[in-house]
């Protein structure tokens, strides 16, 4: 059952997996919010845990940084481990003046400068979008816990240190925040006929220059985590996506 990047056994992951970029954040979420979390993967230090939340099996595993990294881990979870839903829970830089540090945003779509979708050899430009059911559940969960959560386009950039400083150009087209993984996750979900959603906390602002430090990023994104966990609990109402969906994508 193991892959080159995941040593977990078959059935070790729940149908819904939360994916922060940082392995330490995965550990924090598992130990703080899950009941009886069990470490099921630690290849390359990419920690994966499975436990329960409100009696529902939930897994948490790090994705690493960037489209190639989340592309590998999410594809293996979707195609090798029977995962139906992946919720990216990560940090993002605000490129909208309406966002402040620690705000939570949901990516209905993910614009990108990545070539990740080129592998599909489509005769045009693919638009990576989230799953509407997961997005609806996230909006409901945010309302239930009283968290303002703007919904719109993210910009998934292949470059963190952007010499052209192009992120603000995407703001002119209505993108809310820049991050590095959502577009690849949405592409994999579309290709494997699974579900995905990116929920991000604002860690810095390209508008004001404000930023959180590494420790604050790791430990202070509680609202985002709570929303994602509530979605994981609600997602049990969704139909299982069987292996035929994955086979159809090959």
C-alpha positions in Angstrom: 0.0 0.0 0.0 2.9 2.4 0.7 3.9 5.0 -1.9 7.4 6.6 -2.2 6.0 9.5 0.0 3.5 7.8 2.3 4.0 4.7 4.6 0.4 4.5 5.8 -1.5 1.3 5.5 -4.7 0.9 3.5 -7.6 2.5 5.5 -5.3 4.6 7.6 -6.7 7.8 6.3 -10.2 9.1 6.9 -12.4 10.2 3.9 -11.6 13.8 4.8 -8.1 15.1 5.2 -7.1 18.5 6.4 -3.8 19.7 4.8 -1.7 22.5 6.3 1.6 23.2 4.7 3.6 22.9 7.9 4.1 19.4 9.5 4.2 21.1 12.9 0.8 22.6 12.3 -0.5 19.2 11.4 0.8 17.8 14.7 -0.7 20.8 16.6 -4.1 20.3 15.0 -4.2 16.6 15.6 -3.1 16.9 19.3 -5.4 19.9 20.0 -8.6 19.0 18.2 -8.7 15.3 17.5 -9.6 12.5 19.8 -7.0 9.7 20.1 -4.9 10.9 17.1 -2.6 8.3 15.7 0.5 9.1 13.6 0.0 7.1 10.4 2.8 8.6 8.2 6.1 10.4 8.8 8.0 9.9 5.6 10.2 12.9 5.0 8.8 14.4 8.2 5.4 15.0 6.5 3.4 14.1 9.5 0.0 12.5 9.0 -2.5 11.7 11.8 -5.9 10.2 12.0 -8.3 10.6 14.9 -11.9 11.7 15.4 -13.7 15.0 15.7 -17.2 14.9 17.1 -17.1 11.2 16.6 -16.3 11.5 12.9 -13.0 10.1 11.6 -10.7 12.9 10.4 -7.1 12.9 9.1 -4.6 15.7 9.1 -1.4 15.6 7.0 1.0 18.3 5.9 1.3 19.1 2.2 4.7 20.9 2.1 5.1 24.1 0.1 4.1 24.8 -3.5 2.1 23.1 -6.3 4.5 20.2 -6.9 4.5 19.2 -3.2 0.7 19.3 -2.6 0.3 17.9 -6.1 2.1 14.7 -5.0 0.5 14.2 -1.6 -3.1 15.1 -2.6 -2.9 12.8 -5.7 -1.7 9.9 -3.6 -4.4 10.5 -1.0 -7.1 10.7 -3.7 -5.9 7.7 -5.8 -4.2 5.3 -3.4 -5.9 5.9 0.0 -9.6 6.4 -0.8 -9.7 10.0 0.4 -12.8 11.9 -1.0 -12.2 15.3 0.5 -9.1 17.4 1.0 -9.3 20.8 2.8 -6.2 22.9 2.4 -5.8 25.0 5.6 -2.8 27.3 5.2 -1.5 30.8 5.2 -1.9 33.4 2.6 -0.7 37.0 1.9 -3.4 39.6 1.6 -3.4 41.5 -1.7 -6.8 43.0 -1.0 -6.9 46.2 1.2 -10.0 44.8 2.9 -8.1 41.9 4.6 -6.3 42.1 7.9 -3.9 39.7 9.7 -5.6 36.5 10.9 -8.6 37.0 8.7 -10.0 33.8 7.1 -10.7 33.5 3.4 -12.1 30.7 1.2 -10.9 30.1 -2.3 -13.8 29.6 -4.7 -11.2 29.6 -7.5 -7.5 29.7 -7.8 -5.8 31.7 -10.4 -2.2 30.8 -11.0 1.1 31.3 -12.8 1.9 27.6 -12.4 2.1 25.2 -15.4 0.6 22.4 -13.3 -2.4 22.0 -15.5 -0.3 21.7 -18.7 0.0 17.9 -18.0 -3.6 17.5 -19.1 -2.9 18.8 -22.6 -6.2 20.7 -22.8 -6.9 22.8 -25.8 -7.3 26.0 -23.7 -6.9 27.3 -20.1 -8.3 25.2 -17.2 -10.0 27.2 -14.4 -9.2 25.5 -11.0 -12.2 25.8 -8.7 -13.2 24.3 -5.4 -16.1 21.9 -4.7 -19.3 23.7 -4.1 -20.6 21.4 -1.4 -17.5 21.8 0.7 -17.6 25.6 0.1 -21.2 25.8 1.2 -20.4 23.8 4.4 -17.5 26.1 5.1 -19.7 29.2 4.8 -22.3 27.7 7.1 -19.6 26.7 9.6 -18.1 30.2 9.6 -21.5 31.7 10.2 -22.2 29.2 13.0 -19.0 30.2 14.9 -19.3 33.9 14.1 -16.3 34.2 11.8 -16.3 36.6 8.8 -15.0 34.6 5.8 -14.8 36.3 2.5 -15.1 34.0 -0.5 -13.4 34.6 -3.9 -10.3 34.0 -6.0 -6.9 33.1 -4.6 -3.7 33.5 -6.6 -1.5 30.4 -6.4 2.0 31.5 -7.2 4.9 29.3 -8.0 7.3 32.0 -6.6 7.4 33.1 -3.0 10.3 35.6 -3.7 8.7 37.2 -6.8 11.2 39.4 -8.6 8.5 40.9 -10.8 6.3 41.6 -7.7 3.3 40.5 -9.8 0.9 39.5 -7.1 -0.6 43.0 -6.8 -1.5 42.8 -10.5 -3.7 39.9 -9.7 -5.4 42.0 -7.1 -6.6 44.3 -9.9 -8.6 41.3 -11.2 -10.2 40.7 -7.8 -7.9 38.1 -6.3 -8.0 38.3 -2.5 -4.8 36.7 -1.4 -1.7 35.0 -2.7 -0.7 31.4 -1.6 1.1 28.5 -3.3 -1.0 25.3 -3.3 -4.7 25.7 -4.1 -4.5 25.6 -7.9 -2.7 22.2 -7.9 -5.1 20.8 -5.3 -8.1 21.8 -7.3 -6.6 20.4 -10.5 -6.0 17.0 -8.8 -9.5 17.0 -7.4 -11.0 17.7 -10.8 -8.8 15.0 -12.5 -9.6 12.3 -9.9 -13.3 13.4 -9.6 -12.9 14.1 -5.9 -13.6 17.2 -3.7 -11.3 20.0 -2.5 -11.4 23.4 -0.8 -8.8 25.8 0.3 -9.4 27.9 3.5 -6.6 30.3 4.3 -5.6 32.6 7.2 -4.0 35.8 6.4 -0.4 35.7 7.7 0.9 38.9 6.1 -0.3 41.8 3.9 1.4 42.9 0.7 -0.7 46.0 1.0 0.4 47.2 4.4 3.6 45.3 4.9 2.4 43.7 8.2 3.2 40.1 8.9 3.1 37.4 11.6 6.2 35.5 12.7 6.7 31.8 12.2 5.5 30.8 15.6 2.4 32.9 15.3 1.7 31.3 11.9 2.0 27.9 13.4 -0.1 28.4 16.5 -2.7 31.2 16.0 -4.9 30.2 13.1 -7.6 28.7 15.3 -10.7 30.0 13.4 -9.5 28.5 10.2 -8.9 25.1 11.9 -12.4 25.2 13.5 -14.1 25.9 10.2 -12.3 23.1 8.5 -13.0 20.6 11.3 -16.7 21.5 11.1 -16.7 20.9 7.4 -15.0 17.5 8.0 -17.9 16.6 10.4 -20.5 17.9 7.9 -18.9 16.1 5.0 -20.1 12.7 6.3 -23.5 13.7 4.7 -21.9 13.6 1.2 -21.9 10.5 -0.9 -18.8 8.4 -1.0 -16.8 8.7 -4.2 -15.8 5.2 -5.3 -12.7 3.9 -7.0 -14.6 4.1 -10.4 -14.2 7.8 -10.3 -10.4 7.5 -9.9 -10.3 4.9 -12.6 -12.2 7.1 -15.0 -9.4 9.7 -14.7 -6.7 7.4 -15.8 
